[in-house]
Amino acid sequence: MKARFEGILSRYGQSVLLINRKTNLEKAVQAFVQPVLKRREELPFTATPLGAVSGQRWLYIGPSGCPLQPGDEVSCGQLRLAVQEVQTVLWRNEPLYCRAMLRQRREVAE
């Protein structure tokens, strides 16, 4: 199952950069980064063919061998996202993938 999932990531995943908050070390991986769909009543949102999309929360699904910690960052295109919470998903007691909730990184005023 793990090899199948890694094949899907390598074929369909996006190129993202994981940035460790403590060491500032960067690691390039293939992962899925998508905005979290919201109910239309909640603001702020953007309408898309998939439904209402939040510009504030994002879902990360990536390889289990690249663990993230809260406070780390994920860079995807022009987006810099901060890791809020992380969970390793297991398959038969083996790590299958890493799932994380991300938020847009707050810019520091200069």
Backbone as JSON, one array per atom type, in Angstrom:
{
  "sequence": "MKARFEGILSRYGQSVLLINRKTNLEKAVQAFVQPVLKRREELPFTATPLGAVSGQRWLYIGPSGCPLQPGDEVSCGQLRLAVQEVQTVLWRNEPLYCRAMLRQRREVAE",
  "N": [[0.83, -1.19, 0.0], [1.96, 1.24, 0.79], [3.93, 1.68, -1.19], [2.28, 1.97, -3.42], [0.87, 4.3, -2.73], [3.01, 6.14, -2.62], [3.72, 6.09, -5.3], [1.48, 7.32, -6.44], [1.73, 9.87, -5.29], [4.19, 10.69, -6.48], [3.49, 10.8, -9.14], [1.14, 12.43, -9.37], [1.35, 14.41, -7.45], [2.15, 17.71, -6.11], [5.03, 19.82, -6.41], [6.55, 20.67, -3.51], [8.02, 22.58, -0.84], [9.41, 21.79, 2.19], [9.96, 23.38, 5.22], [11.9, 23.41, 8.0], [11.21, 24.72, 11.16], [12.98, 25.09, 13.27], [15.62, 24.58, 12.37], [15.73, 25.69, 9.87], [16.21, 24.15, 7.65], [15.59, 22.98, 4.38], [13.48, 20.87, 2.47], [12.68, 19.29, -0.5], [9.7, 17.86, -1.69], [7.16, 15.69, -3.09], [3.76, 16.31, -2.86], [0.3, 16.66, -1.84], [-1.41, 19.67, -1.76], [-4.1, 21.43, -0.84], [-6.81, 23.81, -0.8], [-9.1, 24.05, 1.95], [-12.41, 23.04, 1.73], [-15.35, 24.93, 2.41], [-18.47, 25.65, 4.11], [-20.89, 27.6, 2.39], [-22.0, 29.74, 3.85], [-20.11, 30.68, 5.59], [-17.6, 33.12, 5.98], [-14.27, 34.32, 5.23], [-14.57, 33.41, 1.76], [-14.01, 31.85, -1.45], [-15.65, 31.32, -4.45], [-15.61, 28.35, -6.32], [-15.45, 25.86, -8.98], [-15.54, 23.54, -7.46], [-16.83, 24.22, -5.18], [-17.31, 26.3, -2.25], [-14.32, 27.82, -1.23], [-11.91, 28.08, 1.26], [-9.62, 30.68, 1.94], [-7.94, 30.56, 3.96], [-7.38, 28.14, 5.31], [-5.58, 25.14, 4.68], [-5.06, 21.86, 3.35], [-2.61, 19.4, 3.76], [-1.15, 16.59, 2.33], [1.29, 14.28, 2.44], [4.47, 12.51, 2.04], [5.27, 9.96, 4.45], [7.84, 9.78, 5.38], [8.87, 12.28, 5.75], [8.54, 13.96, 8.25], [6.49, 16.48, 9.69], [6.26, 19.29, 11.94], [4.26, 21.23, 14.21], [4.42, 24.66, 13.46], [6.41, 24.45, 11.56], [7.01, 25.17, 8.05], [5.35, 25.15, 4.85], [6.06, 25.52, 1.55], [4.54, 26.32, -1.4], [4.43, 26.96, -4.6], [3.51, 30.29, -4.87], [2.61, 30.4, -2.32], [3.15, 30.54, 1.19], [2.86, 28.56, 3.83], [1.91, 27.91, 7.18], [2.38, 25.22, 9.41], [-0.18, 23.9, 11.33], [-1.37, 21.69, 12.7], [-0.5, 18.21, 12.9], [-0.65, 14.87, 11.67], [0.26, 11.5, 11.56], [-0.7, 9.06, 9.37], [-1.58, 5.72, 9.67], [-1.14, 2.45, 8.2], [-1.91, -0.73, 8.73], [-0.32, -0.66, 11.07], [1.97, 0.61, 10.12], [3.62, 3.6, 9.09], [1.88, 5.46, 6.69], [1.21, 7.92, 5.36], [1.66, 11.49, 5.8], [-0.45, 13.83, 7.26], [-1.58, 17.14, 7.37], [-2.83, 20.2, 8.76], [-2.86, 23.41, 7.48], [-2.16, 26.93, 7.65], [-2.32, 30.2, 6.19], [0.71, 31.93, 6.27], [1.48, 34.46, 8.54], [2.5, 37.65, 7.67], [5.3, 39.51, 8.75], [5.34, 42.81, 9.88], [7.43, 45.35, 8.6]],
  "CA": [[0.0, 0.0, 0.0], [2.83, 2.41, 0.86], [4.54, 1.88, -2.51], [1.22, 2.47, -4.3], [0.62, 5.7, -2.36], [4.17, 6.93, -3.06], [3.61, 6.21, -6.76], [0.46, 8.34, -6.71], [2.34, 11.16, -4.96], [5.21, 11.07, -7.45], [2.86, 11.06, -10.45], [0.12, 13.47, -9.34], [1.59, 15.4, -6.41], [2.75, 18.99, -6.42], [6.35, 20.03, -5.84], [6.48, 21.58, -2.37], [9.25, 22.71, -0.05], [9.16, 21.74, 3.63], [10.96, 24.19, 5.9], [11.92, 23.15, 9.44], [11.22, 26.02, 11.86], [14.13, 25.18, 14.19], [16.91, 24.55, 11.68], [15.57, 26.34, 8.55], [16.56, 23.23, 6.58], [14.53, 22.83, 3.39], [13.45, 19.57, 1.8], [11.7, 19.25, -1.58], [8.94, 16.62, -1.75], [5.91, 15.69, -3.83], [2.66, 16.21, -1.91], [-0.94, 17.32, -2.22], [-1.75, 20.83, -0.94], [-5.37, 21.91, -1.37], [-7.61, 24.6, 0.14], [-10.17, 23.32, 2.63], [-13.74, 23.49, 1.33], [-16.15, 25.44, 3.52], [-19.86, 25.92, 3.8], [-21.02, 28.91, 1.75], [-22.39, 30.8, 4.78], [-18.95, 31.15, 6.33], [-16.72, 34.04, 5.26], [-14.18, 34.63, 3.81], [-14.48, 32.27, 0.86], [-13.97, 32.09, -2.88], [-16.45, 30.32, -5.16], [-14.89, 27.61, -7.35], [-16.29, 24.76, -9.47], [-15.63, 22.51, -6.42], [-17.6, 24.74, -4.05], [-16.69, 27.44, -1.58], [-12.96, 27.49, -0.82], [-11.32, 28.98, 2.24], [-8.28, 31.13, 1.63], [-7.21, 30.58, 5.22], [-6.94, 26.81, 5.75], [-5.15, 24.26, 3.61], [-4.78, 20.47, 3.73], [-1.38, 18.83, 3.21], [-0.97, 15.14, 2.4], [2.61, 14.04, 1.88], [5.14, 11.27, 2.43], [5.46, 9.75, 5.89], [9.26, 9.88, 5.71], [9.22, 13.7, 5.94], [7.62, 14.42, 9.3], [6.32, 17.91, 9.96], [5.92, 19.67, 13.31], [3.6, 22.53, 14.25], [5.36, 25.77, 13.35], [7.16, 24.32, 10.31], [6.36, 25.83, 6.93], [5.25, 24.47, 3.57], [6.07, 26.49, 0.47], [3.93, 25.71, -2.58], [4.24, 28.07, -5.54], [3.62, 31.59, -4.2], [2.09, 30.27, -0.96], [3.96, 30.13, 2.35], [1.85, 28.11, 4.78], [2.41, 27.45, 8.48], [1.78, 23.98, 9.88], [-0.93, 24.06, 12.57], [-1.45, 20.39, 13.36], [0.04, 17.14, 12.07], [-1.0, 13.51, 12.07], [0.77, 10.44, 10.7], [-1.75, 8.06, 9.13], [-1.0, 4.37, 9.65], [-1.79, 1.34, 7.5], [-1.4, -1.95, 9.35], [0.7, -0.25, 12.03], [3.11, 1.21, 9.43], [3.29, 4.95, 8.61], [1.52, 5.5, 5.27], [1.42, 9.28, 4.9], [1.56, 12.56, 6.78], [-1.58, 14.73, 7.0], [-1.42, 18.33, 8.19], [-3.65, 21.38, 8.5], [-1.99, 24.56, 7.29], [-2.76, 28.26, 7.57], [-1.43, 31.15, 5.56], [1.7, 32.49, 7.18], [1.31, 35.89, 8.78], [3.69, 38.44, 7.33], [5.76, 40.4, 9.81], [5.48, 44.19, 9.4], [8.81, 45.83, 8.69]],
  "C": [[0.88, 1.26, 0.0], [3.46, 2.71, -0.5], [3.51, 2.43, -3.49], [0.95, 3.95, -4.01], [1.78, 6.59, -2.82], [4.19, 7.1, -4.57], [2.59, 7.27, -7.16], [1.02, 9.72, -6.42], [3.33, 11.6, -6.04], [4.59, 11.42, -8.81], [1.95, 12.28, -10.42], [0.38, 14.59, -8.33], [2.22, 16.68, -6.94], [4.15, 19.04, -5.82], [6.21, 21.07, -4.73], [7.82, 21.55, -1.62], [8.86, 22.72, 1.41], [10.3, 22.47, 4.32], [10.85, 23.97, 7.4], [12.08, 24.46, 10.19], [12.44, 26.18, 12.76], [15.45, 25.33, 13.45], [16.91, 25.32, 10.36], [16.04, 25.46, 7.4], [15.35, 23.04, 5.68], [14.63, 21.46, 2.74], [12.34, 19.61, 0.75], [11.04, 17.88, -1.61], [7.76, 16.8, -2.72], [4.79, 15.47, -2.82], [1.42, 16.83, -2.52], [-1.18, 18.47, -1.24], [-3.0, 21.45, -1.58], [-6.08, 22.78, -0.35], [-8.73, 23.75, 0.73], [-11.5, 23.91, 2.17], [-14.53, 23.9, 2.56], [-17.62, 25.49, 3.1], [-19.96, 27.35, 3.29], [-21.35, 30.03, 2.73], [-21.19, 31.43, 5.48], [-18.09, 32.06, 5.44], [-15.34, 34.0, 5.88], [-14.09, 33.35, 2.98], [-14.4, 32.75, -0.57], [-14.76, 30.98, -3.54], [-15.59, 29.68, -6.26], [-15.82, 26.54, -7.89], [-16.47, 23.64, -8.44], [-16.51, 22.94, -5.25], [-16.9, 25.94, -3.46], [-15.35, 27.02, -1.01], [-12.46, 28.54, 0.17], [-9.94, 29.41, 1.78], [-7.4, 31.07, 2.86], [-6.67, 29.22, 5.64], [-6.65, 25.93, 4.55], [-4.87, 22.88, 4.17], [-3.53, 20.0, 3.01], [-1.44, 17.33, 3.39], [0.34, 14.84, 1.69], [3.24, 12.77, 2.42], [5.36, 11.18, 3.94], [6.91, 9.92, 6.31], [9.74, 11.31, 5.92], [8.31, 14.28, 7.0], [7.65, 15.93, 9.46], [6.0, 18.1, 11.43], [5.16, 20.98, 13.25], [4.65, 23.65, 14.28], [6.25, 25.67, 12.12], [6.38, 25.01, 9.2], [6.37, 24.93, 5.71], [5.15, 25.56, 2.52], [5.6, 25.77, -0.79], [3.63, 26.83, -3.57], [4.49, 29.39, -4.81], [3.16, 31.52, -2.75], [3.16, 29.89, 0.04], [2.95, 29.83, 3.45], [2.51, 27.59, 6.04], [1.65, 26.2, 8.9], [1.11, 24.24, 11.23], [-1.0, 22.77, 13.38], [-1.06, 19.3, 12.38], [-0.41, 15.79, 12.6], [-0.37, 12.55, 11.06], [-0.32, 9.38, 10.59], [-1.08, 6.71, 8.94], [-1.83, 3.42, 8.8], [-1.13, 0.08, 8.03], [-0.18, -1.67, 10.23], [2.0, 0.28, 11.4], [2.72, 2.61, 8.97], [3.04, 4.94, 7.1], [1.74, 6.89, 4.69], [1.24, 10.26, 6.05], [0.43, 13.49, 6.34], [-1.44, 15.93, 7.92], [-2.44, 19.4, 7.78], [-2.7, 22.57, 8.49], [-2.8, 25.85, 7.3], [-1.78, 29.18, 6.86], [-0.55, 31.79, 6.61], [1.45, 33.99, 7.32], [2.62, 36.6, 8.45], [4.02, 39.38, 8.48], [5.93, 41.8, 9.22], [6.92, 44.67, 9.59], [8.85, 47.27, 9.15]]
}
